[in-house]
Amino acid sequence: MAENSKKVLEKKGQGEYEFTAYGEFLSYFHAHIDIFKRLLKAKKMDPAKVDEVAKQIKSYMTGNIKKTDQFFEHLPQFATILGVPKEEVSAYLNSNFIEVLSKVQEKLKSQELDKLENAPAPSYTSITEEIVERLQVTHPKDFVFAQKGILMVLENPLTGEIIEPQGLMAASAKAALAMPAGTDSEKEPVSLTEALAVANAPPTPVVKKQSLIPEKDKSILLEIVETFGDTLTGERLEIKIGPEVTDTPHSESSSNSASANPKEEYEIEDLEFDDSSGGSESSSSNSDEEDDFSNDLGIEYEEEVTPPPPPPDLNLVRLGNYSVKEFMDLVQTITTYQTKGDQVGYQNWLRTLSEFDKAVVSLRTQVLKEQKNEVVDWNSLFQMMSSKSELKPEVLKGIVKKIKNYQIVKLTLDRMIQEFKKGSPEFMQIVKMAWPHIQKSFYEVPNYAQVQTLLRGILSRVNEETHKKEFSKIFTMALNFIQSKFQV
């Protein structure tokens, strides 16, 4: 058949359709894509950014995941690309996977059944192709057909292994060889090939009894007369030694001169080789990779099928997704250990961090030193850290830039608290209730439009006009300060 796509559904004996291994993999693939999209949307990520991250996830899975049981193994990489802690991704998957997977499989099954019902009648180029397609019978690798007497078998020339006929062919062969279909003897049943070898074996030569009296040897002349008597003429044989002498010796010299003359040689054309053998190799290699489910993976994606791009640098992806909130949470954790003086707990916590987060902790210390007017040799530091980890210098430079920017946001939030404390007790009571929402708003920096939208939502819930003006004044000062210092 012209179409040779992988099957998603297969029909069982009871007439029900079930997913093939490839169909099961396909449903897992799209269930993970759907869940990751939901997770990012729940975090209020920009829709365009959600689509971009989803494409990165899809590209990574296409290039690195080949079987259904490999999805769980790549959870840390998923978390890195999503920019979400691994524990949070794992919890979200556990609570949503069954529901999403059932919906994806229901949609996929319905889609494939529609294709099967509306598919045109299959067309075959030959009767053998139809037999193979309908019976799903394939020729064993490295075996060839071989004739063993009246029996046609499959034989592996490399190992000598033989596959005998089965079913009706075996019954016919047994009848031809007069082999009983069953026997009560304790001997193991003889194979068709063994029986055939016995049937086709030459008769046992009769050993002539040797006499003690030796027979007289027959004369060689008598044997010649008996064998060639009809053709013997009685003429005398003339024996000639050396080449025959002729009257035209110039013919030999002319032939020699013709062979020695290079100008009279004909031109040999280049042979043209077709590439049919190469095609067979590619087809056999494709059949060996039957469990690779990373080719046709599109249900709801309408973009053109293009070769997957190389896997992205996960650390660069992590850098792009590293948010203000992650930085604030990390600083809060460090502050907690410092306050308790728990050095052992701090070291144990550091061991659990990824290389990226460890670099953030280390580089933040250097940024704080620089802010105290201490000299920091950044280039030497980047080279040293890059040689001891998988983080490239460009990633380390990006981390330093983000730390400096996020430090500005942290400083602004600290100053806002000092400004809020100047207000009345009633105003401070409102601040305590609104503070988590205020922090969340400034975590959207540098998306200032989103920050202003969230702050306006907070102001709309403040009833007292004087309090609303105070909030508005502090918010405006804070935003202006961040925008003047934040490096894009």
N, C-alpha and C positions, 0 to 999 in steps of 0.2 A: 504494500500500500504506500501511497505517497506520503501519508501522514504518519509520523512515528513518535508522537508526543507521549509523555509518560501518563499512565492511567492514574486517575485520582480515586475512582470507584471501581469495584469489581463485583460481579454477581455471584452469590453463593448458591449452594444446591437448593435451598428453599426459595429461591427467587428474590431474596432480599439483597440490596446493594450495601456493601460495607467499604470503608476507606481502605485503600492500599497503604503500604508503608509510606509511600511518597505523599499520599493524600493526608495521612496523619501528620507528617512533617509540615506540610503546607499549612494546615490549620494551626499548629503550634506557632509557626512563623508569624502569621497574621494576628494571632491572639496576643503575642508579645508586642507587636507594633501598636495594636489598639490600646493595650493597657498602658504602655509608656506614654502614648498621646494623652490619655486620660489623666495620668499622673502630672504631666507638665501643665495641662489646662487647669487642674485643681490648684496648681501653684500660681495661677494668674499670669502665666507666661504669655508673651505676645504671640498671636496665632502664626505669624510669619516665622518666628523663632521656633515654634513648636514643629512646623513643617520641616524646617531646616535640620533640627535635631533628629526628627523621625527618619529623614533621608540618610543621615549619618549612621543611625542605628541599623537601618535596612542594609546599607552598604557593608557595614561591619559583619552583620549576620550572614549575608550572602557570601562573603569571602572567607569566613572562619568557621561557620557551623554547617556540618554536613549531615548530622543525624539528630533525631528527636531528643535523645538523652544528653545532648551536649549543651542545651540552653542553660541549664542550671550552673554548669561549670563556668560560664562566661558572665555571671552576675556582677563580679567586680568591674569588668570592662563596661557593662551596661551602665552601672552607677556612675562611672567616670564620664562617659559621654553625656549622660543626662544631667550631670552636675548635681546629683542628689546622693546623700549618704547611702551606703550599701544596705544598712539595716532598714532604712525607710523603703527602699525599692523592694527588698525581700518581703517586708510586711505587706506592702501594697499588692504585690504579686500573689501572695498567699490568700489574701482576702477577696481578690477579684478574679483569679485565674479561671476557676471552674465555670463561673457565670459567663465570662467573655468567651472562653473556649467553646462552650456549648452553642452560643449564638453564632460564632464564626463557622463552626462545623455545620450547623443547620443551614446557614446561607450558602456555604460551599457545596453541600450536598444538593440543595435545590438547584443551584447554578449548573452543576455537572449533569443532573438528571435532565434539565432542560436541553442541554447540549446533546445528550444521548437520544432524546426523543425527537429532536429536530435535525439530527445529523443526517446527511444524505447517505444513500446506500453505498457501502464500501465498494471500491473498484480495485481490481487486482490486475497486475501485469502478466501473471502466469498462474497456472493451476497449482504449482508448487508453493507459490507465495500464499495462495488462499488456504492451502492445507496447513502450512506452518502457522498462519495467523489464526485460523479457526481452532486448530487442535493444540496450539501453543507448544509444538514439538520443535526442538532445535537440535542441530547436529552437534554432538560432543566435540569439544575442542581437541585438535591434534589427531582425530580419528579419520580414517579414509575407508571407503568401501573396498572390500577384497573378496575375490572369488575363491572359495574353498570347495573344490569339486562342484557339486550341484547346489551348494549352500553359499548365499551371499551374507557376509558378516561385516561388522565394523572393526577395524584393526588399527591400533596405535603403532606406527612403524618404529617409534622411538623406544617403546617399552615392550612391544610384543603382545600387549593386552588385547583381548578379543571380546567384543560384545555380540552375543548370539541373537538370532531373531526371537521375538516374543509373540504370544497370542496365536493367531491363525497361522502365521508364517512358521512358528515352531511346530505346530501340529502337522502341517503339511510336510515339513522336513522329516519329522519322526516317521510319518507314514511312508515316505520315500525310502527311508533307511530301514524300514521294518523294525522300528524301535517300539517296545511296549510302552504305553502311556504311564503305566504304574507297575510296580513289581513288589512282591512280598519278600524278596531276598534282603538280607542284611547289608548288602553292598550299597555304596553310595551311587546315586543315579549317574549314568554316563552322560556327559555333555554332548551336544549336537556335534561339535567340532571333533571330539574324540571318537564318537561313533562314525563320523564321516571319514576320519583317518583310517579307521579299521575297515570300513566298506571299500575305500579306494586303495587300500594297501595292495601291492603286487603279490601274486601267489608265491607261496613259500617255495623257494627253489628246491628241486629234488637233488639230493646229494647222491652223486653216482658212486657206487661202491668201487673202491680202488682194488685192482688186482695185484697180486704179488708179482705176476709176470709182466714186466713193462711192455707197453705196446711199441711197435716199430714206427719210427717217425716217417711221415709221408714225404716223398721227394718234392722239392720246391718246383722242379720242372713239371711234375705231374699236376701240382696245384695250379700252375700257370695255364697249362693246357685245359684243365677242367673249367677254369674261370673265364679265360679269354679265347677259348678255342674257336668261337664263331668269328672272331675278328682278326685272327692271325692270318697273314697273307703269304708268308714265306719269303718276302723280299728281304734283301740284305740291308741292314741298318748302316748308315754313314754317320760317323761321329765327327763333329766339327768343333774345333776349339778356337775361341776368339771371335771378334765381330765379323759379320758377313761382309766380304769384299764386293763392292758395287762399282758401277761405271760412272756414278755421279757423286763424287766426293764433295762437290761445291754445295750440296744441299745442307750438309752438316755445318759447314762454315757459315752459310747464310743464316742458319737458325741461331748459331752462337752469336753472330754479330747483331742479330735482331734482339736477342735477350740482353746484350751489353749496351744497346743504344737506349739511354734514358728518355729520349724525346718521344719514342714510339710507345712508351708505357701508357695504359689507360688510367684515367683518374678514378680513385675510389671515393664514392660519396659517403658523407657522414650518415650513420644509422640514426634513425629517429626512435627514441624510446618513449612509450606512453607512461603515464603516472598511475596506471590502474592498480599496481601493487601498493602504492602509497595510500590509495583510498581504502584498500582492504585493511591496511594496518590501522588507519584511523578508526574504521568501523569497529575493529576488534577491541581497540583501546577504549572506545566508548562503552562497549558491552561490559568490559571489566569494571567500569565505574558506575554500575547500575544503582548502587546505594547512595550515590551523590545526588542530594535533593536540592541543589542550589541553583538550578537553571531557570525553570519556568515558575516564577514565584509571584505572579501578579493576579490578584482578584479584583481589587478596586483601584489599582494604579493604572492610569491611562497613558503615562508617559512612554515614549518610545523605548524599546528594549535596547540598551546600550551596554557594552562591557563594563562590569563594575569597576569603579575607580579604585586605586590602591587604598588600603586601610589608612585612615587619618592618624596622625600622631596624637595618641590619646592624651598626652600631657598638654599639647596645644589646645585640644578640645576642652580639657579640664580647666585650663587657664581662661578660655573664653567664657565658660559657664560659672566661674568662681564668683560668688555673689557677696554683697555687703553682709548679708545675714550670716553666711558661713564664717566670715572673718570675725564678726562680732561674737559668735558662739565660741570660736576658738580662743579669742582674747578673754572671754568670760571664764572659760575653763582654766586657762593659765592663771588668771587672777585668783580663782578659788584655791588652787594648789599653793600659790604664794601666800595667801592669807592664812591657810592652815599650817604652812611650813612643812607640807608633806612631800619631801624630796623623793622618797621611795615610790609613792603613788604617782608622782609626776613622771618619773623615769619609766614606770610600767605603762603609763598612758602614752608616752612618746613611742614606745615599741609597737603599739597597735596602729599607729598612723601610717598612711601611705607615704611614699617618697615625696609626693607633691606637698602634702600637709606638713611633713617634717621640714621641707625647704621653706615653707611659709613661716614656721616658728623660728627657724634659724635666721632667715633674712629680716624678719620683724625686729629681732634683737639688734641687727646691724643698722636698721633704719632709725631705731631709737637712739643708738650711739651717735649717728650722724646728726640727729636733731639736737644733741647735746654738744655739737661743734667738735666731735671727735672725728678724725680722719679715717675713712673707710676706702680701701683699695678694691673697688667693685670688680674690675676686670680680673684681677688675680683671684678674687673670691669666686667669681663665676667659673673660671677655668678649673679651680680646685674642686668645686661642688659637681661640675659636669663630669669630671674624670672619675668621680666616685659614685655616680648614679646615672640613670638613663635620662636625666633632665638636660636638655640642650641649653646653651647660654641664652638663646633668644627667649626660652621659657622662663629662665631665672630673671632676666631683665623685665619681662612682663609681670612676674610676681612682685618685684620691687615696686614697679609703677602702681600696681593695684594696691599694695600695702600702703603706699604714701597717700593715695587717693582715699582709701577707706579709713585711714587714720584721721583725715580731715572730717569725714562724716562722723566718726566717733567723737572727735573734739567738739564738733558742732552740737551733737546731742548732749554732751556734758555741760556745755555753756547754756544750752536751753534749760536744763534743769536748774542751774543757778538763777536764771532769769525768772523761771516759774516760781521759785521759792520767795521771790520778792513780793508776790501777790498776797491777797487775803487768804485766810484759812478756807473760806468757801471756794475761792478760785483754785486753791491747792487740792481740794477734794475732787474738783472736776478734772484737774490734771492727772491725779492718780488713776481715775477711771479711764481717761483717754490716752494715757501714756503708752500702753502696748500698741494702740492703733497709730500713734504718732511715730513710734519706732518703725513699725511696718511700712509706713508711708515713705520714710527717708531711706529704707532699704532698697527702694526702687531707683535711687540715684545710679547713673546719670540720666535716667528717663524722667526728666523734669516735668514733662506734661503729665505723666502718670502720678508723680509726687503731688502736683498741684490738685489733680482730680481727687486723690484720696484725702488731702488736707481740707478741701472744700466740703467733702462729705463729713469730716469731723466738725467743722464750723457749723454745718447745718443743724447739728444736734445740740449746739450751745444756745440756750434760750436767752440768757442775760446779754444785753447788747454790749455792756462794758467789758464783760468777760470775752465776748466774741472779738472785740477790738484788740484786747490784749493778746489773745491767741494769734490774731492776724498779724500784729506787729512783730511778734517773736518769730512766727513762721517766715515772714518776709525777710527779716534780718538773717535768719539761718540759711535760707535758700540763696540769698545774694552772696553770703560768705562762701558757701560751698562752690557756687559757680565761678567765683573769682579765683579759687585756689585749685579746683579740680582739673587735672591734666587729661585731656582727651587723647 
